[in-house]
C-alpha cells in the first residue's frame, strides 16, 4: 500500500525537508511544530523562517501545532524531534495510533538511561506498529537546494521499506533499503562524535593525511562498537556508515563539526554550543557512548580522547596523537582480528 497521508513530527531543518519532498510527491503531508509562528509562516508564506529561510516550500504542505490533526489517518509518521524529546512527544499520541500506522525515526541520538536508540523507544511505546529508521549523508540545507543526495530506510518490515522508498524518492533524493535497523541507527548516532573530532583536526590545521587517518579510524571504531552491540559490520560500508561519516566529518554545514572546530579554536564547550544555536547531538552521545564502551571494555581511543577534551579541558591535539601511541591494531579487524596480529 502506498503512502496517501504522511505526518512529520518536528519543525527543524531535516523534518521540513522530508515534509517538503513528500508534499512535492503529491502525498497529503502534515507537519507538526511546537512554534505557532513557524507553523503560520509555512502555511501563509511557504517558508520555515527559522531553519530554512531561503527555501520555498510546497503550498500543499500543511503545518499545525495540533498533534492529533497531524497523525490522524497518517500511513507513516516521521519522528524528527531531538532525541531528548522523542519519548515525551511520542507518548502523547501513542495510544491513539492504529496498528497499520508506521513510525520512522530520523533522529540521530541515544536515550541515556538504558542506552536505547530511537527505534527502540518507538518499539517500546508503540509495540503494535511497524518501525523504521531514516539515516544517511543528509545535510538538510543541501537537500533543500535540491542537490543530489541519498539516504537509507532501515526496517524489518518490507512493506514499510518499499513505501518509504516510493514516497520519498525524487529526481534529487534517492532512498536505499536495509534490514539492519540497529546498525543504520547506530551509524547515525556515532558519527556525530567523530564529526566533533574532525572539527578539532580542521581547526588545528592538521594535514590531509591526518584527516584521512582520523576518518578511517573513526569508521573502525564505530563499527567495532556497533558490532559488539549486535549490528552487521557490512552496514558500515554503505551510505549510513562511511557515507554519513565522510560528509559529517568534512562539512562546515555539520553542527557537530562546527562544535569541534570552535573548541579547536580555543572556545569552551559552552561557548561552542551557544554560538551554534542548534542542537548538536554528538555532545550528549559522546557521554553515553564513552560510558557504554567502558562498561563493555571496547577499545575506543577517539571517544575517550574527545571526552577528555570536551569535559575535562584536555588539549585537542592529544586526540590525534593518542592514535600514534595506543595499542597496535589491525587495519580492518573484521578481516584480521587484533588477537591474530
N, C-alpha and C positions, 0 to 999 in steps of 0.2 A: 504494500500500500504506500503510495507516495505521500509526501507531506502536503497537507492542504492548509493547515494553520500552524504557525510556529510562534513561540514566545522566547524572548531573550530577557533574562533577569539580570539587570545591571546596566549602568549608563556610561561605563568607561569607553576607552577608545576601541578596544577589540570587540566588546559586546556590540558597539554601534556599527562597526564594520560588518560583523556577522549579520546583524539585523538588516543592514542595507543590501547585502548580497541576496538574502532571502527575499526581500521585497522586490529587488530587481528581477528575480526569477519568478515573479508573479505568484508568490506564496503570501497569503494573508499573514502579516507579521506584526506582533505587538511587543513593544519594548517597555519593560518596567524600570522606572527610575525613582529614587527617593526624592530627588530635587525637582520640584514642580516647575521651577523656572526653565530648566533644561528641557523638560517634557513639553512645555509650552513653545519653546523655541523650535524643537523638532517638528511639532505639529503645525506651527504657523509659518516658520521661515525655512524649514527643512535643513536645520543646522544644529549640531551639538556644539554650542559656542565654547564650552569648557575644554573638551578633549579633542575635537576635530573641527575647529572653527573654519578651516579652509575647504572643507569637503561638503558639497551639496548632496543632500540625502534624497532618496526616492520619496516623492509626495505621498505614495501609498503606505509608507511606514507609519504605524500608529504608536504614539508614546503615551504612557499612562503612569500614574502614581498608585493605581489600584491593582494589587497583585491578582485578585480574583478575576478581574477583567482580562488580564494578560494570559493567565493559564487556562481559562475556561475553554475547553474544546481543542486545546493545542495538541497536535500529534507529537511534537518534540519541544521540549523546554530546555533551552541552553542556559546554563547557570554560569554567569560571568561576573560574579562579585568577588572581592578579595577573600582569601581563604579564611580569615578570622570571622567573616560574616556568613559563610556558607551554611553552617548548621542552623544558625538563627533564622535566616531567611527561608530556607527550605522547610524547616519545621513549621513555619507559619502557614504553609499551604499543603503539606504532605498528605494530610488526612482527606483532602478534597480531590485528590487525583483519582482518575480511573486507571485500571490496570494496564490498558493499552497505551497510556501516555508515557513516552520515553523521556529520560533526562540525560543531558550531555554536559559534562563539565568542561569549561575552557579555562579553569583556574589552576595556576601552577603553584601549588603550595601544599603544606602539611599541617594537619591538626596535631598539636604537640602532645596532648595528654596521653594518647595511646599510639602516637605516630601513625595516624590514619591519613591516607590520601583522600582527595576529594571524592573520588568514585566510591571509596569505602564508606564515607559519610553518607553519600546518596543511597547506597545499598542498605545501610543501616536504617535510614529514615524512611525509605520507600522500597521495602523488600519485594513488593509485587510488581515493580516497574522495571522495564529494561533500562540499563545504564550504559553510557559510553563516555569517552574522553576525546576531546579535540585538542591536538597539540602538534607543534612543528615550528619551523623557522618563520614566524609570522609577526613581523613588525607592523603594527596596525597602520601607522602613517603611510607606509609604502603601499599596503593593500588599498588604503583609501585613495591613493593616487592611481590605482589600477595598474600598478607594476606587477609583473608576473610573480606568482608565489604558489606554494603548495603546502598542504597540511596532512595530518593523519587522523582518521577516525578509528578509534580502537574500541571494540566491544565484543563480548561473547555472543551477541545477538546479531545474526547475519542480516536480518531484515533492517535493523537499525543502521548497520554499516551501509547497506545499499541505499537506504532512504536519505541518509545524510550526504552521501556522495552525490546523489541526484539533486538534492535540494540546495547544496552549496557550490557545486561546480559551475564555473562560468568561463568566459574567454581568458580571464586573468588569474583565476584561482582554481587549483586542481586539488581534489581530495583523494588520498590513497587510503587503503584499508589495512587494519591489523587486528589480530585477536589477542595480542599481548597487552591487555589493558594496563597491567601493573608496570610493565617495562616502559610503555609510552608515557605514562603519567609520571613515573619516577624520573625519566629523562627530562621532562619539562620542569620539574621541581629542582632537580640537582644542578642543571646547567646554570641556574641563576647564581649559584655560589661561585662558579668558575668565571662568570662574567665579571664579578667583582674583582677577582684575582687578575683577570686580563686588564681591567681598568688600572690596577696598580702598575702593571708592567708598562702600559702605554704612557702613563703619567711620568714614570721614572725614566722614560726614554730608552728602554732596552731595545735591542735589535730584533730583526725579523726571526732570526734563529731562536731567540729566547721566547718570542711569542708563539712560534710553532711548537716548541717543546712544551710550553705551558698548556696549550690547547690539546695537544695529543695526550699528554699525561693526565689531563683533566678527563678525557674520554675513558682512559684506562681506569681511572679512579672511580668515576661514577658508575661504570659498568660493573666493576668489582663489587661495589656496594649493592647495586640493584640485584645482581645475580645471587648474592648472599641472602637477599630477601625474596628470592623466587622468580625473578624476571629472566627472560630469554636474552642471552648476550647478543644474538643476531639483531635484535631490535635496535641496538645502539649504532648499527651501521647504516640506519635509514634516516629519514627526514627528522623524526622525533628525537634521534640521538645526535649523531655527528652534524646533521643539517642545522638543527636548532642551536647546538653548541657553537658552531662556527659563526653564525650570524650574531648571536648574542655576545660572543667574546670579541667581536670585531667592529661593532657599530655603535657610534655615539647616540643612536636612537634608543639603545637599550638602557632602561632605567638602572639596572644593576651595574652595568658597565660604567655609567656616569657616577654612581656612588663610589665605586672603586677608584675611578680617575680622580675624583675630588679628594679622597683620602690619600692617594699617591701624591697629590699636590700639597699635602700637609694639613688638610682640614680634619676636624674631629668627625666621628660618626654622626653625631647630632647635627653638626653644620652641613655635612654632606646630604643627609636625608632632608633637612629643612630646605636646602637650596633646590632639591629636586621637585618638591611639591606634589609628588605622587608616591604611591606605594611601591617599594622595591622589595619584592617577596624574598629575594635572596638573603636579606639580613636576618630575618627570622628563621628561614630554612637552614641557614648555617648553624644556628644554635641547636636545632633539633637533630640535624644530621651528625654533628660532632658528638652529641650525647649518645646517639644510637651506634655510631662507629666505635666509640669507646666501650659501650656495653657488649658489642659483638666482637670486639678485637679485630676490626677491619682496618687494614693499613691505608690511611688517607692523609698523606703529609700536606697536601694543599689545603684540605679542610682544616686541619689542625693549625697550620700556619696562618690562614686567613682569620681564624677565630682570634688568635693572639693579636693580630693587627687591629681588628675591629673593636675588640672588647678589652684588651689589655695594653693597648698602645705600643705594640711592637713595631719595629721598622719594617715597612712593606718589602724592602729588599731581601729580607730574611726568608720570605716565602719561596722565591725562586731559588735562592741559594740552598735552601733545605733539600731541594731535589738532588743537588750535587753531592750531598754528604749523607743521604739516607741509606737505607738497606739496598743492596743490589737487587734488581728486579728484572724480570723478562720483559721484552717489548710488548708482546701480546700474551698475557698469561693464560688465556683460554687455549692457546696453541702450545705454549711451553710453560707449564706450572712453575711457580717460584721454587718449589721443592726439588725441581729437576735441573736448575741452572748449573 
